[in-house]
Amino acid sequence: MPLWYVPRDGEIWVYTYAKSQKVRNLERDARATLLIETGHEYGELRGIEIEAEAEIHHDIETVFEMAKELTSRYADGAAVQGDAAEALKSQARKRVAIRFEPRRIATWDHRKLGGGY
């Protein structure tokens, strides 16, 4: 499932609805595989696959802080204040923050192929 994410100290964090199917699945089994990719043409593709353990955070302040950090990351670093912060605070009651602790990592970078594929 595609999600916006925030890298924090070697871990990946996300923010989503507490009642979503992905959260229900992680409550039953905390193992997850994350895939982060970039590039458009084959020779530009690079990415990372992370096998991880998920930890679900329900605490409103933790969820709110994650929401602000996530929003700021995807809004080119803009600070989240005023009405925008209040809106995120009210949404935090229905959401969770999820921390993924990496267990195994694989990476690839097609740029290293030098066009010889």
N, C-alpha and C positions, 0 to 999 in steps of 0.2 A: 504494500500500500504506500503510495508516494506521500511523504510528509516533509514539511520544513523541519530543519534540525539546527541545533547549536552544538558545536564542539566545545567541550569544557575539560581541560586537564586530561586529555587522552581518552575521554569518554564522549558518547553522543547522547544528547538529551532531546526529547520531543515533548509536545504538548498536544493533547487530544481530548475528546469527550470521554468522560469516565464510563459511560454506558456503551461505548462503541464495541464492536465485535473484536477488534484487535486487542483492546484492554481485557475483555473476557477471556480471550485465548491466552494472553500472557498471565492472567491470574491462575489459569489451570496449569500452564507450563511456561516458565520464565525464559526458556531458551528462544533466541531469535537470531535471524541472519539479516544483516543490514547491507545494503548495496548503495554506494555513492559513486556516481560516474559523471564525467564531463567529456565534451567533444562532440563534434557533428559528423565530420568525415571519418572514415575508418582509420586513417593514419593519425588522427588526433585523439582517438579514444584512450582514456585512462580512467582508472578507478580503483576502488578498494572494496573488498568484501570482508565484513566483520561478523564472526560468530560471537554472540554475546549473551550475557545474563541480564534480564530486565529487572529493574526495581521500580515499582509504581509508587509515586508520591501523591498523597491526597491532601496534604497540609495546604491550606489556602495561601499562606505566604510563600511557600516554595513554588506552588503553581503560578501565582501572580508574578513572582520574580522571573520565572521561566518565560511566561507570556511576554513580559516587557523585553527581556533579552532577545527572544525570538523575533518580536515585532521590530525591534531596533536593527537587528541583523539584516532583515529583508527590506528595511526602509533606509538603506544606505547609512546606517549608524545614527539616525535621528533619535533623539531622546524621546521617551514616551512619558508625557506629562498631561496634566489637566484632564479634560474630558476623555481623551484616549486612554489614559491610565485608569480612570474610573470605570470605563467600559470594560477594560481587561479585568479589573478587580471583580466586577459583577459576574463576568463569564467564568472566573476561576472556581466558583462554587460548583459548576457542572463539569469541570475538566480535571485532568490529572497531568502531572509531569512524569515522564518516564526516563530513567537513567539506564543506559546500556553500558555495561562493563565488558570490554572486549576479552574474549577467551582465546580466539585464534584469528589471524589476519592474513589475507592474500591480496596482492596488488598487481596491477598490470599497467603498462604504458606503451601504447602503439607508436608513440613518437620516436621511441628508441629503435624501431624497426628500420628507420631511414627509407621508407618507401618500398622495402623489399619484402612484400607479403604476397 
